[in-house]
Amino acid sequence: MLTLRTLIEPAHPRLSVRRQCELLGLNRSSWYYVPGTESDENLQLMRLIDEQYTRTPFYGWPRMTAYLREQRGLLVNHKRVQRLMQKMGVQAIYPKPRTTIASTTHRIYPYLLRGVAIERPNQVWSTDITYIPLTQGFMYLVAILDWFSRYVVAWQLSNTLDGRFCLDALQSALQRKRPEIFNTDQGAQFTATEFTQTLEQAGIRISMDGRGRALDNIFVERLWRTVKYENVYLMDYATVPDLITGLTEYFQFYNDERLHQSLGYRTPASVYGGSALIETPRV
């Protein structure tokens, strides 16, 4: 039986998912609307890995394997755990989630924020990607965050780590405001020419985390923990439409209603000076 899964090859060496959809006469959203899949047993393992990794992001596959065996009583070998963590994008070669894989073919920009005082909205934005478990699959979430206010400017979902959804989030964010500096890690999604050219053409300075510096993008890492503990793990979403609806509601709550101690118990929207009515992303 032919399905989108058999027609589209996400790791094709020459054709992007977007181009394959065009050649097949399909709307790209019809591909991204299908969650990533694994066996039920592996999906459960991936959820346990994600929950533990959110608590202990310094766990690589050896510690994660030991955790699953000793504390969860699961008979899993390290090769399986290593493969699942790689698929999730959370292999801890250094203390930072590995949802993005460094590219060796694109320009790497210097880190511009060491010792810089963050004093105003839209001075610095940053972005990152995280794994989101579903009861029958998984998705990846990218978000763009204003450092000063912790305001989520834009977000987007995808079932692959194809960089297009990151570019979609960036273009959506730039329709609202423009930062002075945009900070990312050195992942291929963010070093891609189309992504960096979009920033440069908008007159935005590009900053990239140094290798092994887990704290360079700490505000987005904190956002992921908040989103997962306060929403994703509690809601246990079954489908992509449920996830989109739930995250849309949560990010509006996060921006407009959630009081942040670091902001003097104000909301991100009140500090940012904008409305939390972010456009619901298209997948």
ZADO-1210 file (C-alpha; in nm, 4 decimals, padded with zeros to 6 digits):
<atoms>
<atom x="00.0000" y="00.0000" z="00.0000" code="MET" pos="1"/>
<atom x="00.1412" y="00.3370" z="-00.1010" code="LEU" pos="2"/>
<atom x="00.1397" y="00.6034" z="00.1692" code="THR" pos="3"/>
<atom x="00.3131" y="00.9354" z="00.2252" code="LEU" pos="4"/>
<atom x="00.5697" y="00.7418" z="00.4259" code="ARG" pos="5"/>
<atom x="00.6645" y="00.5280" z="00.1249" code="THR" pos="6"/>
<atom x="00.6370" y="00.8046" z="-00.1355" code="LEU" pos="7"/>
<atom x="00.8498" y="01.0643" z="00.0436" code="ILE" pos="8"/>
<atom x="01.2113" y="01.0020" z="00.1418" code="GLU" pos="9"/>
<atom x="01.3116" y="01.2579" z="00.4095" code="PRO" pos="10"/>
<atom x="01.6831" y="01.1723" z="00.3838" code="ALA" pos="11"/>
<atom x="01.7006" y="01.1929" z="00.0044" code="HIS" pos="12"/>
<atom x="02.0552" y="01.3061" z="-00.0940" code="PRO" pos="13"/>
<atom x="01.9393" y="01.5610" z="-00.3547" code="ARG" pos="14"/>
<atom x="01.5681" y="01.6368" z="-00.3145" code="LEU" pos="15"/>
<atom x="01.4190" y="01.8093" z="-00.0098" code="SER" pos="16"/>
<atom x="01.0845" y="01.6981" z="00.1304" code="VAL" pos="17"/>
<atom x="00.9365" y="02.0175" z="-00.0119" code="ARG" pos="18"/>
<atom x="01.0627" y="01.9399" z="-00.3644" code="ARG" pos="19"/>
<atom x="00.9475" y="01.5763" z="-00.3471" code="GLN" pos="20"/>
<atom x="00.5986" y="01.6957" z="-00.2496" code="CYS" pos="21"/>
<atom x="00.5990" y="01.9379" z="-00.5436" code="GLU" pos="22"/>
<atom x="00.6987" y="01.6626" z="-00.7875" code="LEU" pos="23"/>
<atom x="00.4210" y="01.4368" z="-00.6537" code="LEU" pos="24"/>
<atom x="00.1631" y="01.7166" z="-00.6657" code="GLY" pos="25"/>
<atom x="00.1166" y="01.7052" z="-00.2873" code="LEU" pos="26"/>
<atom x="00.0741" y="01.9913" z="-00.0429" code="ASN" pos="27"/>
<atom x="00.3788" y="01.9878" z="00.1847" code="ARG" pos="28"/>
<atom x="00.1497" y="02.0200" z="00.4877" code="SER" pos="29"/>
<atom x="00.0037" y="01.6767" z="00.4101" code="SER" pos="30"/>
<atom x="00.3477" y="01.5290" z="00.4806" code="TRP" pos="31"/>
<atom x="00.4262" y="01.7242" z="00.7945" code="TYR" pos="32"/>
<atom x="00.0785" y="01.6556" z="00.9341" code="TYR" pos="33"/>
<atom x="00.1726" y="01.2859" z="00.9774" code="VAL" pos="34"/>
<atom x="00.3662" y="01.2233" z="01.2993" code="PRO" pos="35"/>
<atom x="00.6965" y="01.0400" z="01.2976" code="GLY" pos="36"/>
<atom x="00.6565" y="00.6723" z="01.3809" code="THR" pos="37"/>
<atom x="00.8294" y="00.3843" z="01.5574" code="GLU" pos="38"/>
<atom x="00.7032" y="00.0618" z="01.7133" code="SER" pos="39"/>
<atom x="00.4818" y="00.1025" z="02.0210" code="ASP" pos="40"/>
<atom x="00.7607" y="-00.0349" z="02.2396" code="GLU" pos="41"/>
<atom x="01.0149" y="00.2093" z="02.0991" code="ASN" pos="42"/>
<atom x="00.7735" y="00.5018" z="02.1326" code="LEU" pos="43"/>
<atom x="00.7372" y="00.4207" z="02.5021" code="GLN" pos="44"/>
<atom x="01.1147" y="00.4012" z="02.5382" code="LEU" pos="45"/>
<atom x="01.1524" y="00.7341" z="02.3566" code="MET" pos="46"/>
<atom x="00.9036" y="00.8973" z="02.5912" code="ARG" pos="47"/>
<atom x="01.0941" y="00.7699" z="02.8967" code="LEU" pos="48"/>
<atom x="01.4198" y="00.8909" z="02.7427" code="ILE" pos="49"/>
<atom x="01.2696" y="01.2316" z="02.6700" code="ASP" pos="50"/>
<atom x="01.1323" y="01.2728" z="03.0229" code="GLU" pos="51"/>
<atom x="01.4619" y="01.1726" z="03.1804" code="GLN" pos="52"/>
<atom x="01.6653" y="01.3835" z="02.9379" code="TYR" pos="53"/>
<atom x="01.4536" y="01.6867" z="03.0207" code="THR" pos="54"/>
<atom x="01.5506" y="01.6346" z="03.3857" code="ARG" pos="55"/>
<atom x="01.9151" y="01.5430" z="03.3161" code="THR" pos="56"/>
<atom x="02.0294" y="01.6844" z="02.9804" code="PRO" pos="57"/>
<atom x="02.3863" y="01.5708" z="03.0511" code="PHE" pos="58"/>
<atom x="02.2865" y="01.2038" z="03.0089" code="TYR" pos="59"/>
<atom x="02.4314" y="01.0411" z="02.7009" code="GLY" pos="60"/>
<atom x="02.3403" y="00.6898" z="02.5884" code="TRP" pos="61"/>
<atom x="02.5563" y="00.5052" z="02.8504" code="PRO" pos="62"/>
<atom x="02.3871" y="00.6763" z="03.1460" code="ARG" pos="63"/>
<atom x="02.0476" y="00.6621" z="02.9761" code="MET" pos="64"/>
<atom x="02.0871" y="00.2881" z="02.9186" code="THR" pos="65"/>
<atom x="02.1823" y="00.2397" z="03.2827" code="ALA" pos="66"/>
<atom x="01.8829" y="00.4475" z="03.3933" code="TYR" pos="67"/>
<atom x="01.6395" y="00.2418" z="03.1845" code="LEU" pos="68"/>
<atom x="01.7865" y="-00.0840" z="03.3121" code="ARG" pos="69"/>
<atom x="01.8433" y="-00.0040" z="03.6801" code="GLU" pos="70"/>
<atom x="01.5613" y="00.2390" z="03.7606" code="GLN" pos="71"/>
<atom x="01.2986" y="00.1312" z="03.5091" code="ARG" pos="72"/>
<atom x="01.3771" y="-00.2397" z="03.5014" code="GLY" pos="73"/>
<atom x="01.3835" y="-00.2541" z="03.1216" code="LEU" pos="74"/>
<atom x="01.5954" y="-00.5046" z="02.9298" code="LEU" pos="75"/>
<atom x="01.7404" y="-00.2748" z="02.6646" code="VAL" pos="76"/>
<atom x="02.0841" y="-00.2778" z="02.5060" code="ASN" pos="77"/>
<atom x="02.2931" y="00.0313" z="02.4525" code="HIS" pos="78"/>
<atom x="02.2777" y="00.0125" z="02.0711" code="LYS" pos="79"/>
<atom x="01.9004" y="00.0458" z="02.0780" code="ARG" pos="80"/>
<atom x="01.9109" y="00.3371" z="02.3213" code="VAL" pos="81"/>
<atom x="02.1806" y="00.5058" z="02.1145" code="GLN" pos="82"/>
<atom x="01.9769" y="00.4704" z="01.7928" code="ARG" pos="83"/>
<atom x="01.6585" y="00.6050" z="01.9512" code="LEU" pos="84"/>
<atom x="01.8392" y="00.9017" z="02.1052" code="MET" pos="85"/>
<atom x="01.9948" y="00.9829" z="01.7682" code="GLN" pos="86"/>
<atom x="01.6526" y="00.9708" z="01.6048" code="LYS" pos="87"/>
<atom x="01.5120" y="01.1966" z="01.8773" code="MET" pos="88"/>
<atom x="01.8044" y="01.4346" z="01.8390" code="GLY" pos="89"/>
<atom x="01.9147" y="01.4086" z="02.2014" code="VAL" pos="90"/>
<atom x="02.2519" y="01.2354" z="02.1908" code="GLN" pos="91"/>
<atom x="02.4568" y="01.4127" z="02.4553" code="ALA" pos="92"/>
<atom x="02.8048" y="01.4290" z="02.3135" code="ILE" pos="93"/>
<atom x="02.8324" y="01.7373" z="02.5348" code="TYR" pos="94"/>
<atom x="02.5773" y="01.8771" z="02.7838" code="PRO" pos="95"/>
<atom x="02.3232" y="02.0012" z="02.5320" code="LYS" pos="96"/>
<atom x="02.0328" y="01.8348" z="02.3487" code="PRO" pos="97"/>
<atom x="02.1508" y="01.7292" z="02.0024" code="ARG" pos="98"/>
<atom x="01.8372" y="01.8054" z="01.8051" code="THR" pos="99"/>
<atom x="02.0557" y="01.9855" z="01.5539" code="THR" pos="100"/>
<atom x="02.3592" y="01.8316" z="01.3888" code="ILE" pos="101"/>
<atom x="02.6526" y="02.0571" z="01.3171" code="ALA" pos="102"/>
<atom x="02.7210" y="02.1215" z="00.9504" code="SER" pos="103"/>
<atom x="03.0742" y="02.1143" z="00.8114" code="THR" pos="104"/>
<atom x="02.9869" y="02.2796" z="00.4802" code="THR" pos="105"/>
<atom x="02.8348" y="02.6100" z="00.5904" code="HIS" pos="106"/>
<atom x="02.9801" y="02.9179" z="00.7499" code="ARG" pos="107"/>
<atom x="02.9937" y="02.9215" z="01.1293" code="ILE" pos="108"/>
<atom x="02.9380" y="03.2629" z="01.2882" code="TYR" pos="109"/>
<atom x="03.1036" y="03.3804" z="01.6124" code="PRO" pos="110"/>
<atom x="02.9223" y="03.3917" z="01.9460" code="TYR" pos="111"/>
<atom x="02.8408" y="03.7600" z="02.0032" code="LEU" pos="112"/>
<atom x="02.6755" y="03.7566" z="02.3456" code="LEU" pos="113"/>
<atom x="02.9556" y="03.6873" z="02.5913" code="ARG" pos="114"/>
<atom x="02.9444" y="03.9649" z="02.8507" code="GLY" pos="115"/>
<atom x="02.6621" y="04.1508" z="02.6703" code="VAL" pos="116"/>
<atom x="02.3949" y="04.3027" z="02.8941" code="ALA" pos="117"/>
<atom x="02.0437" y="04.2173" z="02.7729" code="ILE" pos="118"/>
<atom x="01.8529" y="04.5402" z="02.8310" code="GLU" pos="119"/>
<atom x="01.5538" y="04.5620" z="02.5931" code="ARG" pos="120"/>
<atom x="01.3065" y="04.3617" z="02.3862" code="PRO" pos="121"/>
<atom x="01.4189" y="04.2583" z="02.0376" code="ASN" pos="122"/>
<atom x="01.7823" y="04.3026" z="02.1301" code="GLN" pos="123"/>
<atom x="01.8442" y="03.9255" z="02.1109" code="VAL" pos="124"/>
<atom x="01.6307" y="03.6405" z="01.9825" code="TRP" pos="125"/>
<atom x="01.7328" y="03.2769" z="01.9928" code="SER" pos="126"/>
<atom x="01.5958" y="02.9460" z="01.8661" code="THR" pos="127"/>
<atom x="01.6276" y="02.5732" z="01.9170" code="ASP" pos="128"/>
<atom x="01.4502" y="02.2439" z="01.8444" code="ILE" pos="129"/>
<atom x="01.3100" y="01.9822" z="02.0811" code="THR" pos="130"/>
<atom x="01.1480" y="01.6385" z="02.0534" code="TYR" pos="131"/>
<atom x="00.7748" y="01.6156" z="02.1366" code="ILE" pos="132"/>
<atom x="00.6257" y="01.2712" z="02.2164" code="PRO" pos="133"/>
<atom x="00.2760" y="01.1700" z="02.1045" code="LEU" pos="134"/>
<atom x="00.0920" y="00.8563" z="02.2118" code="THR" pos="135"/>
<atom x="00.1215" y="00.7196" z="01.8573" code="GLN" pos="136"/>
<atom x="00.4294" y="00.8956" z="01.7225" code="GLY" pos="137"/>
<atom x="00.6355" y="01.2088" z="01.7712" code="PHE" pos="138"/>
<atom x="00.7022" y="01.5551" z="01.6323" code="MET" pos="139"/>
<atom x="00.9754" y="01.8177" z="01.6548" code="TYR" pos="140"/>
<atom x="00.9097" y="02.1684" z="01.7851" code="LEU" pos="141"/>
<atom x="01.1089" y="02.4824" z="01.7043" code="VAL" pos="142"/>
<atom x="01.0512" y="02.8110" z="01.8863" code="ALA" pos="143"/>
<atom x="01.1948" y="03.1617" z="01.8632" code="ILE" pos="144"/>
<atom x="01.2341" y="03.3390" z="02.1972" code="LEU" pos="145"/>
<atom x="01.3059" y="03.7005" z="02.2896" code="ASP" pos="146"/>
<atom x="01.5780" y="03.6902" z="02.5568" code="TRP" pos="147"/>
<atom x="01.4819" y="04.0042" z="02.7465" code="PHE" pos="148"/>
<atom x="01.1131" y="03.9237" z="02.7935" code="SER" pos="149"/>
<atom x="01.1101" y="03.5414" z="02.7472" code="ARG" pos="150"/>
<atom x="00.8342" y="03.6068" z="02.4905" code="TYR" pos="151"/>
<atom x="00.7751" y="03.3294" z="02.2350" code="VAL" pos="152"/>
<atom x="00.7700" y="03.5186" z="01.9060" code="VAL" pos="153"/>
<atom x="00.6970" y="03.2195" z="01.6800" code="ALA" pos="154"/>
<atom x="00.6926" y="02.8405" z="01.6794" code="TRP" pos="155"/>
<atom x="00.6506" y="02.5589" z="01.4295" code="GLN" pos="156"/>
<atom x="00.6138" y="02.1788" z="01.4217" code="LEU" pos="157"/>
<atom x="00.7564" y="01.9141" z="01.1895" code="SER" pos="158"/>
<atom x="00.7818" y="01.5357" z="01.1773" code="ASN" pos="159"/>
<atom x="01.1403" y="01.5528" z="01.0479" code="THR" pos="160"/>
<atom x="01.4501" y="01.7576" z="01.1230" code="LEU" pos="161"/>
<atom x="01.4356" y="01.9055" z="00.7736" code="ASP" pos="162"/>
<atom x="01.5338" y="02.2712" z="00.8141" code="GLY" pos="163"/>
<atom x="01.2305" y="02.4078" z="00.6294" code="ARG" pos="164"/>
<atom x="01.0143" y="02.4292" z="00.9410" code="PHE" pos="165"/>
<atom x="01.2823" y="02.6370" z="01.1133" code="CYS" pos="166"/>
<atom x="01.2831" y="02.8775" z="00.8188" code="LEU" pos="167"/>
<atom x="00.9025" y="02.8943" z="00.8294" code="ASP" pos="168"/>
<atom x="00.9178" y="02.9922" z="01.1973" code="ALA" pos="169"/>
<atom x="01.1822" y="03.2566" z="01.1254" code="LEU" pos="170"/>
<atom x="00.9839" y="03.4114" z="00.8415" code="GLN" pos="171"/>
<atom x="00.6715" y="03.4178" z="01.0587" code="SER" pos="172"/>
<atom x="00.8632" y="03.5905" z="01.3404" code="ALA" pos="173"/>
<atom x="01.0152" y="03.8519" z="01.1095" code="LEU" pos="174"/>
<atom x="00.6680" y="03.9533" z="00.9958" code="GLN" pos="175"/>
<atom x="00.6144" y="04.0822" z="01.3513" code="ARG" pos="176"/>
<atom x="00.9475" y="04.2334" z="01.4615" code="LYS" pos="177"/>
<atom x="01.3207" y="04.2178" z="01.3932" code="ARG" pos="178"/>
<atom x="01.5927" y="04.1561" z="01.6532" code="PRO" pos="179"/>
<atom x="01.9349" y="04.3165" z="01.6564" code="GLU" pos="180"/>
<atom x="02.1043" y="03.9773" z="01.7114" code="ILE" pos="181"/>
<atom x="01.9777" y="03.6263" z="01.6373" code="PHE" pos="182"/>
<atom x="02.1465" y="03.3439" z="01.8305" code="ASN" pos="183"/>
<atom x="02.1434" y="02.9740" z="01.7357" code="THR" pos="184"/>
<atom x="02.3554" y="02.6656" z="01.7784" code="ASP" pos="185"/>
<atom x="02.5696" y="02.5344" z="01.4926" code="GLN" pos="186"/>
<atom x="02.3099" y="02.2915" z="01.3617" code="GLY" pos="187"/>
<atom x="02.2619" y="02.2405" z="00.9888" code="ALA" pos="188"/>
<atom x="01.9083" y="02.3833" z="01.0090" code="GLN" pos="189"/>
<atom x="02.0467" y="02.7183" z="01.1268" code="PHE" pos="190"/>
<atom x="02.3684" y="02.7335" z="00.9248" code="THR" pos="191"/>
<atom x="02.1813" y="02.6615" z="00.6006" code="ALA" pos="192"/>
<atom x="02.2343" y="02.9336" z="00.3416" code="THR" pos="193"/>
<atom x="01.8655" y="03.0194" z="00.3076" code="GLU" pos="194"/>
<atom x="01.8302" y="03.0619" z="00.6843" code="PHE" pos="195"/>
<atom x="02.1383" y="03.2801" z="00.7322" code="THR" pos="196"/>
<atom x="02.0654" y="03.4844" z="00.4182" code="GLN" pos="197"/>
<atom x="01.7165" y="03.5596" z="00.5486" code="THR" pos="198"/>
<atom x="01.8735" y="03.7043" z="00.8633" code="LEU" pos="199"/>
<atom x="02.1465" y="03.8948" z="00.6813" code="GLU" pos="200"/>
<atom x="01.9047" y="04.0447" z="00.4288" code="GLN" pos="201"/>
<atom x="01.6972" y="04.1714" z="00.7217" code="ALA" pos="202"/>
<atom x="02.0058" y="04.3430" z="00.8667" code="GLY" pos="203"/>
<atom x="02.0261" y="04.1083" z="01.1669" code="ILE" pos="204"/>
<atom x="02.3593" y="04.0081" z="01.3208" code="ARG" pos="205"/>
<atom x="02.4044" y="03.6320" z="01.3542" code="ILE" pos="206"/>
<atom x="02.5479" y="03.4738" z="01.6692" code="SER" pos="207"/>
<atom x="02.6201" y="03.1016" z="01.7100" code="MET" pos="208"/>
<atom x="02.6865" y="02.9046" z="02.0268" code="ASP" pos="209"/>
<atom x="03.0365" y="02.7798" z="02.0861" code="GLY" pos="210"/>
<atom x="03.0816" y="02.4018" z="02.0730" code="ARG" pos="211"/>
<atom x="03.0372" y="02.2443" z="02.4156" code="GLY" pos="212"/>
<atom x="02.8782" y="02.5576" z="02.5638" code="ARG" pos="213"/>
<atom x="02.5439" y="02.4304" z="02.6875" code="ALA" pos="214"/>
<atom x="02.4588" y="02.7597" z="02.8583" code="LEU" pos="215"/>
<atom x="02.4890" y="02.9784" z="02.5467" code="ASP" pos="216"/>
<atom x="02.1220" y="02.9192" z="02.4668" code="ASN" pos="217"/>
<atom x="01.9982" y="02.8596" z="02.8220" code="ILE" pos="218"/>
<atom x="01.6731" y="03.0565" z="02.7890" code="PHE" pos="219"/>
<atom x="01.5354" y="02.8254" z="02.5191" code="VAL" pos="220"/>
<atom x="01.6465" y="02.5193" z="02.7172" code="GLU" pos="221"/>
<atom x="01.4445" y="02.6483" z="03.0129" code="ARG" pos="222"/>
<atom x="01.1477" y="02.7070" z="02.7831" code="LEU" pos="223"/>
<atom x="01.1542" y="02.3412" z="02.6730" code="TRP" pos="224"/>
<atom x="01.1426" y="02.2177" z="03.0316" code="ARG" pos="225"/>
<atom x="00.8531" y="02.4509" z="03.1077" code="THR" pos="226"/>
<atom x="00.6522" y="02.3511" z="02.7999" code="VAL" pos="227"/>
<atom x="00.6989" y="01.9798" z="02.8645" code="LYS" pos="228"/>
<atom x="00.6321" y="01.9763" z="03.2388" code="TYR" pos="229"/>
<atom x="00.3405" y="02.2195" z="03.2269" code="GLU" pos="230"/>
<atom x="00.1745" y="02.0986" z="02.9074" code="ASN" pos="231"/>
<atom x="00.3096" y="01.8170" z="02.6894" code="VAL" pos="232"/>
<atom x="00.3585" y="01.5495" z="02.9579" code="TYR" pos="233"/>
<atom x="00.0342" y="01.6417" z="03.1347" code="LEU" pos="234"/>
<atom x="-00.1821" y="01.6466" z="02.8217" code="MET" pos="235"/>
<atom x="-00.0332" y="01.3328" z="02.6610" code="ASP" pos="236"/>
<atom x="-00.1389" y="01.4363" z="02.3102" code="TYR" pos="237"/>
<atom x="-00.2543" y="01.1616" z="02.0740" code="ALA" pos="238"/>
<atom x="-00.2599" y="01.3373" z="01.7365" code="THR" pos="239"/>
<atom x="-00.0893" y="01.6247" z="01.5589" code="VAL" pos="240"/>
<atom x="-00.4125" y="01.8334" z="01.5450" code="PRO" pos="241"/>
<atom x="-00.4513" y="01.7885" z="01.9222" code="ASP" pos="242"/>
<atom x="-00.0888" y="01.8938" z="01.9698" code="LEU" pos="243"/>
<atom x="-00.1302" y="02.2038" z="01.7521" code="ILE" pos="244"/>
<atom x="-00.4445" y="02.3101" z="01.9390" code="THR" pos="245"/>
<atom x="-00.2876" y="02.2442" z="02.2774" code="GLY" pos="246"/>
<atom x="00.0390" y="02.4249" z="02.2054" code="LEU" pos="247"/>
<atom x="-00.1465" y="02.7198" z="02.0539" code="THR" pos="248"/>
<atom x="-00.3443" y="02.7568" z="02.3764" code="GLU" pos="249"/>
<atom x="-00.0388" y="02.6980" z="02.5947" code="TYR" pos="250"/>
<atom x="00.1865" y="02.9496" z="02.4218" code="PHE" pos="251"/>
<atom x="-00.0861" y="03.2118" z="02.4461" code="GLN" pos="252"/>
<atom x="-00.1117" y="03.1350" z="02.8195" code="PHE" pos="253"/>
<atom x="00.2691" y="03.1363" z="02.8513" code="TYR" pos="254"/>
<atom x="00.3012" y="03.4773" z="02.6870" code="ASN" pos="255"/>
<atom x="-00.0072" y="03.6535" z="02.8234" code="ASP" pos="256"/>
<atom x="-00.0812" y="03.4998" z="03.1621" code="GLU" pos="257"/>
<atom x="00.2089" y="03.3028" z="03.3066" code="ARG" pos="258"/>
<atom x="00.3967" y="03.5092" z="03.5662" code="LEU" pos="259"/>
<atom x="00.7760" y="03.4742" z="03.5579" code="HIS" pos="260"/>
<atom x="00.9771" y="03.5187" z="03.8730" code="GLN" pos="261"/>
<atom x="01.2762" y="03.6368" z="03.6689" code="SER" pos="262"/>
<atom x="01.0555" y="03.9136" z="03.5226" code="LEU" pos="263"/>
<atom x="00.9453" y="04.0400" z="03.8631" code="GLY" pos="264"/>
<atom x="00.6266" y="03.8303" z="03.8418" code="TYR" pos="265"/>
<atom x="00.5178" y="03.9928" z="03.5186" code="ARG" pos="266"/>
<atom x="00.4167" y="03.8172" z="03.1976" code="THR" pos="267"/>
<atom x="00.6391" y="03.7968" z="02.8885" code="PRO" pos="268"/>
<atom x="00.3807" y="03.9920" z="02.6855" code="ALA" pos="269"/>
<atom x="00.3740" y="04.2800" z="02.9339" code="SER" pos="270"/>
<atom x="00.7553" y="04.3048" z="02.9238" code="VAL" pos="271"/>
<atom x="00.7792" y="04.2516" z="02.5493" code="TYR" pos="272"/>
<atom x="00.5089" y="04.5058" z="02.4788" code="GLY" pos="273"/>
<atom x="00.3155" y="04.2951" z="02.2330" code="GLY" pos="274"/>
<atom x="00.0152" y="04.0701" z="02.2045" code="SER" pos="275"/>
<atom x="00.0466" y="03.6969" z="02.2516" code="ALA" pos="276"/>
<atom x="-00.1850" y="03.6280" z="01.9596" code="LEU" pos="277"/>
<atom x="00.0770" y="03.4363" z="01.7638" code="ILE" pos="278"/>
<atom x="-00.0460" y="03.2973" z="01.4353" code="GLU" pos="279"/>
<atom x="-00.1111" y="02.9239" z="01.4639" code="THR" pos="280"/>
<atom x="00.1651" y="02.7593" z="01.2590" code="PRO" pos="281"/>
<atom x="00.0907" y="02.5479" z="00.9572" code="ARG" pos="282"/>
<atom x="00.2477" y="02.2035" z="00.9425" code="VAL" pos="283"/>
</atoms>
